[in-house]
Amino acid sequence: MNIYQRINDVMSQVAYVQKDATVTTYRAVTHDNVTAVLRPYLVKAGIVVQVAQYDGEILERRDPAAGVKQHLYAGSYEVSFVNMENPEDRLTVKVQAHATDTADKAPSKCISMATKYAMLKTFSLETGENEEGRYHEAPLYTDVQLDRFMEILEQRDGLAYSC
């Protein structure tokens, strides 16, 4: 079988991955859960997953003094689904991902996120929740901005200055 037939074989056996984590206000499926569900079928179908990073950078560095609590990392990856009997026969998906962490794990989280989504999309796996319908309201201002605003208000004619 070629890689597309192998992917179709896996798709015929796996249609759903249960969301297994809660992230603040929504449910999510973890990389480990996607891997645990797919792995036996990938092995049986002779598909090897190969991940290569071709770009990555820290977009924002952790700076508690400035109110930045975590590093923000962005990476670009090629996730290949390889026919183990003919390694030139492969489907490669380009994926971008972002991840945050307070220490040094943001790049590792980023590659896991990219791999997870490449697998979910390549194998058309349902997760049981409307991903696009999720809404996260960003704060109107940061703690640093609020502190600065309060400093201005405490100054003479601070209100006039801010208006």
N, C-alpha and C positions, 0 to 999 in steps of 0.2 A: 504494500500500500504506500501511496505517496503521503506527504505530510498533511494535505488537506483531508484525505480519507481517514488518516489517523486522528486528526482533530475532530472530524465528524463522528468517529467511533466513540471518542470520549464524550462528546456532546450528547450522543444517544443514551449514554449511561448516567450522566450527571446533569441535572437541570437546575438545582437549587443549592444555595449555601446559606445556612442560618446565620443571621446576625448574632454575634456572641459577646458584644461589649457595649457598654454604655459610655458615651462621651458627652459630658455635661447634659445637654437637652435632647440627644438623639441616640439611636441605636446604630451600631457599626459592625461590620464584619472584619475580623482581624486577618492579617497575613497568614498567621499560623493555621487558622481555621480553613482558609481557602486552600492552603497547601495540604492540610490533612485530608480534606475532601477529595482533591484532585490527584494527589500523589499515586495511590494504587492504580488508578486508571491510566495515568501517564506512563507508569512503569509497564503495565500490561500492553499498552498501545505502542510502546517503544519510542516515546517522545521524551527528549531531554530538554530541559529549560536552561538556557544560557543567557546571562545578563551582562551587558557591557555598558559602562558609563562613558559618555563622550563629552560631557560638560557638567560643571558644578561649581557653585560658589556660595559663600555665606552672604546673604543679602542684608542681614542685619545682625550685628553682634550684641551679645548680652551685655547690658550696661545698667546695673541696678541704680546707679546715681542718676541716670537719665530716664529711669522708669521702664527700661527695656529688660524684661524678665527672662527672655529666652533668645537663643540664637535662632535665626530663620535661615534655612538652607534650601537651595533650589538645585535640582539635578536633572539632566537629560540622559535617557538610557535607551538602549536597544535591547529588547527582550526577544530572544529567538526561541522558537519551538522547533527542535531539530529532530529529523528522522534518524534514529540511531543506526539504522542499517545503511543509510546513505546521507552522511553529514552535510553534503552540499544541498540536499533537499530540506529546506527550512522556510518557515514563515517568520519574518522579523517585524516587530511592532516598535515604533518609536513612541516613547512615553516621557512626559515631563512630570515632575513631582516636587512637592514642597514638604518640609518637615521642620518642627521646632523642638528644641531641647535646651535645658539649662546648663548642660555640660558639653560632652563631646559626641553624643549619640545622634545628632540630627542627620548627618550623612547616612548612617546605617538605617535610620527610620525612613529616610527618603528612598533608598533603594528597595526597601521592603514595600513601601507604598506603591512605587512604580511597578514592581513585579506583581503585586496583588491585583492592581487594576488591569494590567495587561492580561493576566489570567482570566479575570472576571469577564472582560470584554471579548477576548479571543474565543472563549468557550461559551459565550452568551449565557452566563450564569445569573439567575435571579437571586436577589437577596431578601425579597419580601417587603421592601419598603421603597417608597418613592424618593429616590436619591435627589432628584431635581426639585422636589417640593420642600426640602429641608431649608430652613431659614435661620440664620444666625444674625442677631442684631449687634452690630459693632458699637462700642461705647462712643459717646459723642466727643469725649476728650480724654486725654491721658491724665494720670495723677500729676505728672510734671506740669501739664498745661493748667490744671486746676490750681496747683500751688502758686503758679505765676500769676494767675488771674486774682487769687486772693491777696497776693502781695500788692498788686496794682490797686485793688479796692482799698487796702489799708493806707495807701499813700494819700496825701492831700489831693483832692480833686481826682481821685482815682476813678470814680464813676464817670466823670466827664471824659477822662482819658480813654476809658474802655469803650465808651459809646461813640 
